[in-house]
Amino acid sequence: MVTIQCRNISFANIEAIFFDKNGTIEDSQGYLRSLGQKSARIIDAQIPGIGEPLLMAFGINGDTLDPAGLISVASRRETEIAAAAYIAETGRGWFECLKIARQSLEEAEKYLSTTPAPLFTGSLDLFKSLSAAGIKLGIISAATTAEVSDFVIRHQLSDYIQVQKGVDEGPSKPDPVLFLQACQALGVAPGSTLMVGDAVGDMQMARYAEAAGCIGITWVGRSDHVQGADVVIHRLDEILIGD
């Protein structure tokens, strides 16, 4: 077991650390903004006038993406349902609305697939140092499991990330079952495991699972987005292996 030091906080006897993906280790703001804008345009082409309200619902205002907004932190299924709800206001049947929302997001993803989001600076170096110290690592993301797996493969992280947990048809953050399932997969106790994330849902999930601690990272400098964290950092290199 290892001690993790963040600023003036020490976490003793740590066996594993889980990371959120979007906005934590992946610089996904530009990609997610483009995804929301493209899917809104696709839907607006079919249902004129719905594009602007959809952008607002996604948390997109011009070229600004709300890091705590829907498309930033919700699961894919939740995003589909939210978009479908706006479409339903036009009087269409619910299943048709779900189909339009799903197909539009899928088409937007295919369009953007050639420009994936990059890793945040320091992510790979942190994984290497933590792994070398014997700490088990995993990702718990609101993205689908397939998206998490693609991310790990694309950035050649398979040697470091031992658990890849996304949200498919089951519960999403902040449900603690995601954290508990990831702990079970690694063979570690929640009480010896940390969560690193950029959203309130990450902090709440870890709290509900009785994790050893929560590290909130806010690249955009908004500590209110990680309310409930034991410590708030602004760069990944602030996560240090203690003596």
N, C-alpha and C positions, 0 to 999 in steps of 0.2 A: 504494500500500500504506500501511497505517495501523498505528500502535502502540496497543495496548490495554493499559491500566493497571488492575490489580486489587490493591488494597492495596499490598504491597511488591513485586509481581511485574509485570514488563513483558513483553509479547509483541510483538515487532517484525515488520514486514512481513506484516501480516495482510490478506488479501483477502476472507475470508468467515468468518461465524460461524453455526454450527448450534445450534439450541435443541431440547431435549426439550420436550414439551408438558405432560403431566400432572405437576403438582407443581413445575414449573419456571416456566412463564409462565401456566399455567392453575391456578387455585385449585380443584383437582378433588377434594380430600379428602372433602368432604361428598357430592358426587355419587357417587364411587366407593364410599363406605360404603353409601349408599342402594342403589346398583346391586347390591352383594353381598347386602345384607339382603333386597331384594325378590326376587332370583332364588333365593336359598336358601328363602324362604317358598313360592315357586311350586313348587320341586322337592319340598319337604317335604309340600306338599298332595297330591302324587302318590305320594310314597314317605315315609310318616311316620317320623320319627326321624333323618332324614339332614340336617335343617336345621342343627343345632348343629355337627356335625363339618364341614360345608361352610363355615360362617362362620369356623371356626378355620383351615381350609385357605386361605380367602381372605385371612386376616390381619385379621379383624374380631373384636374383643372388646368386647361391649356397644356403646358409642358411640365406641369408639376404633379407628382404622384404622392399621395398621402401614405407614408410608411405604415400607418395604422388602419388604412382603408381596406375595403373589401378585397380587391384583387391582390393586395400586398400580403394579406394574412389568412384569407379564407382558403378552404380546400377547393379543389376543382369542382366537386359536386355542389358545394355551397355557392360557388360563383355561378354555376349553371342555373341553380334554383332562383337566385336573385335576379339574373337576367331574364329568366322565364317569367318571373312575377311582373316585371315591367311590360313584357310582351303581352301578358294576359290582360292587362288593362285596356288593350285594344279590342277585347271581346273574343279573342281566339280561344279554342279549347286548350286545356292544360297540357295534354300530351303533345299537341302540335307546338306549343310554346317551348316545352322542354327540348323538343327535337330541333327547333330553330336555334335555340341557345347553344346546344351541344355542338351542332354542325358548324356554327359560326366560330366558336372557340377553337374547334379542331382545324378549321380552314386557316384561321389566323396563326395557329401554332405551326402549321406546315409552311406558311409563308415566311415565318421568322426562324425556321429551323436552321438556316444557314448562318445565323448570327447569334449563337448562344451567349449567355451571360458569362463573364469571366469570374475567376476566383478573386476574392478580396486579397490585397497584399498581406502577406504574413500567414495565410491559411496553411499552405503546404509546409512551411517551416515549423509552424506550431504542431501540426500532426506528426511530423518527423520527431520532434523533441519529446512529445508526450508518449509516442509509441516506444521510443528508445528507453523511456523511463519505466516501461511496463504497464502503462495505462491503456485500457481498452477503450476504443472509440466507436461512436456510432452517430448516425444522422436520424433525427426525428423531424419530419417535415410535413406541412400541409399539402405539399405537392403529392402526386400519385407515386406509388412505389416504383413504377416504371420510370418516371421522371427522375427519381432519386438515383436509381441504378444507372441510368444514362449519364447523369451528372458525375457519378463516381468513375465510371468508365472513361468518359470524355477527358476528365482531368487526371486520370491515372492515379486514383486514390485507393485502389483495391488493397494495396499492401497495408493501409492504415485504418480504413473504415471497415469494421467487422460487422456492423448491423446497419441496414438501410431500411428505414421504416417510413413509409408514406401513408397517405390516407386514400383508400379506395372506396369501398362501399360502407365501411364501418365508421365508428365515431371519429371526430376530429378534435383538435385542441380546443379547449383545455382539458378534455377528458383524460384522466390519469391512466386509463387502460393502455394508451399508446406508450407511455413511459414504462409502465409495468411490463408490458410485452417485450419491449426492447431490453429491459433488465434481465428478464427470463432468458431471452435469446443469448445474452452474453454470460449468463450464469453469475450475475452480481446482484447484491441487495440494493434497493433504492437508497438506503441510508449511507451507502458508500459511493454514490454516483452524483455527479453534477450535471446541471443543464445550462447551456449557453445559448441565448436567443436574443432577438431584437423586438419582441412583442410581449404584451401583457399575457397573452395566451400561453406562451412558453413558461413564464414565471408561475402562472396559476397551475398549469399541468404538473410542474415539478413539485409545487407545494402540496397539491392534492395527493401526489404519489409519495409524499414524505421523503423527498430527495435530500441529499446532504447539503445542497445549496443551489442557488440560482445566480448566475452571472448574466447581467443584462449588458448588451453591447448596443451602442447607439452611434453609428457612423455619422448620423445627421445631427447629433448633439441634442436630442430631445429625450431627456430622462423620463418624462411622463409616459413615453411609449413602453417603458420596461418597469412600470410601477410594480413593486413587490419584490424586486431583485435584492439580493443581499449586498451586492456591490455592482456599480455601473462603470463600465469601461468604454473607451472610444477607439481602441485598437486591439487587435488580437494579441499583439506582443506584450500586452499587459497581463496576460495569463502566464504565470511563471511557476516553475517547479521549485518548491521551497527546500530548505535545508533539512 
